[in-house]
């Protein structure tokens, strides 16, 4: 689904991340007293964060790739098919998960994210990319995936890469990699390691060293 929105600057993105962590921490502290603990990356939290991204709007009017008007309820999974709009190739869309399989695929993705048999950074990349590919909401999936990925790394004490800003300036490369990844039955995430290194260097202005370090930890 393509929806016109302002690009997040690095500063705004950082502020949003910090505020989200703060809000989550306050909520955790409040619920802990009642014997209830939320998981940062659980379906309920993901839906709640999506709702907050749209500032509490009850619903929004959007257009499908076929030009049909549909209404999105922020925080609710899609009930209509959608696609990933390619800004580098106008009028082309990448396929996404059908609405009836969204909950199933999201549950599987969260299981993978918490599966410590796989290196942490691999899980992070798979989560961001697969959430974007599932496209569980009609709009806002890319921003949501990167924000959730940032939160996941920050909770591990790892500074996240500057994917949001780097993506806007290297969209053709990103979409080409995404297509390769989507069509690969092995789901080889290593093709994104150089991209992740570049995203770090782009934001920090430093060299991150050998790409092979992405497979560790």
N, C-alpha and C positions, 0 to 999 in steps of 0.2 A: 504494500500500500504506500502510495506516495502522498505525503502531506507536507505542505510548505511550512517551514519553521526556521527560526533564526539559528545560526550556527553557534554552538557553545564555544566561547573563548576558553583558553586554558585556565584563566582565573575563575571564571564562572563555574567551570567544571569542578575545580578544586573546592570552591565554596560549597557547591551542591553535595559533593562527596562528604565533606566534613559535617555539614548540617544533617545529612542522612545518618551518619554514624552516631552523631550526638542524639538525634531523635530515637534511634534504635536503642542506644545505651540507656536513655531515660525510661523508655518503655520496658526494657529488660529489668531495670531496677524496680519499677513499679509492680510488674507481674511476679517478680521473684518473691515478694512479700506474700503473694497469694498462692505460692507453690506452683506457679506456671512459668515455664521458660520457652521462649520462641527460638527457633533456629534462624540464623541470619539468611540462609539460603534455603528456604522452604516455600512451598506454593503460596501460603498465606502472606508471607512477607513480600514475595515478588509481586503479588497482586496489589498489596498495599502500597509498595513503592511506585508502581505504575500509576496508581490513582493519585499519588502525591505529585508526580511529574506533571499532571494536568490540573493542578491547583484546585482539586475538588469539583471539577466540572461533572455534571450529571451524565452528559452524553455529548458526542461530537459528530458532525456530519462529515463523511469522507466519500471519496470516489474510488471504486474498484478499477483494476486495469481495463475493464470493459466499459468504464464510464457510468456504472450504475451507482446511485447514491445509497450508502449504507450508514448506519449509526453505530458508533463505538461507545460503549460504556467503559470509561477508564477503570482499570482494575479487574475487568472481566475478560476471560479468554474469548477469542473470536468465535463467531458463529457463522461467518461467511468466509469463503476462500480469499486469500490475498497473495500478493507476490512482492518480491524485493525489487523496487524500482532501480534501474541502472542509470545513473546520471551520466556515465561515460558512453552509454548507448541508448539514446532516447527511444521510448516506446518499447523497450525490452525489459522483461522481468525475470528474476530467478524464481524457480518453484519453491514452495514452502509446504509444511505439513498441513494436511487437510484438517478442518476443525474437529472432526470426530476422533482424531488421534492425538490431539494436542496434550491432553492430560496424561495419557500413557507415555508419550515421548518426553514430557517434562519430568515425570517421575523417574524414568530411566536416566535422564540427564543428571538429575540430582544425585542418584545413586552413584553414577560415575564420578561426579565431583568429589564425593566423600570417600571414594575407594582409594585407600592409601597404598594399594599395590602399585599404583601408577605415580610417577614423579609429580610433584605439586604443580610445577609450571605447565606440564602437559595437561593436567586436569583444568587448569585455569584457561588455557587456550581453547581446549575442547568445549568448555562451558560457554565461553563468549561466542565462539563460532557456531556451535550447534544451537544455542538459544536463538541466535539471529536467523539461522536456517529454519528452525521450527516456526519462528514468527508467531508466537502464541497470541499476540494482541494485533488488532488491526493497524495500529500505528505506534511509533515510539520504541520499537523493538531494539534497534541499534543502540540508541542512547541507554536504554535499560540494561542491555547485555554488558556494555562497557562499564557502566556504573556498578553493577553487581560484581563484575570481575574485579574492579578496583577495590571494592569492599572486601572481597574474599582475600585478596593479596594483603591488604592493610591489616586484616585480622591475623595474618600469619607473620606480621612484622616486615613485609616486603613492600618496597615502593613500587607502585604500578607503573607500567609504561604509558607514554602519552599517545594512546591509540586514537582518542577522539580527534585531536588536532592533526595528527599525522595522516589519519584516514582521509580527511577532507582534501589534503594536498597531494594525495597519491591514490586517487580512487581507481584509476585504470588497473594499476598493479594489484590492488586489493581485490577487485572483482575477478580478475583473472585467476588469482590464487583461490578465491572462494569457489569458482567453477571447477577448478581442478580437484579441490578437496571434496566437493559435493559429488563428483562423478567417480571418485576413487573408492572402490569397495573396501580397501584396507584402511581408509580414513587416516592417511599418513599426515599427522600433524606437523612433522618436522619441516614441511615446506614453508611453514610460517615462522620458523626460528629466525631467519635473517630479517624478516619484517619486524619481529618483536625487538630485535637488537637495534634496528634503525629507529624504531619508535622511542626507545630509551635514549638513544643518542640525540634524536631530534629535540627532545624536551630538556635533557640535562646538559647537552653540549659536551659529552664525554664519550670515550670509547669503552664499550662494554666487554671487549675481549672476544674470546673464541665462542662461536655459536653453540659449540657442543655442551657448554655449561647449562643450556636450557633443559637438557634431558636429565639433570641431576636434581636430587633433593625432593 
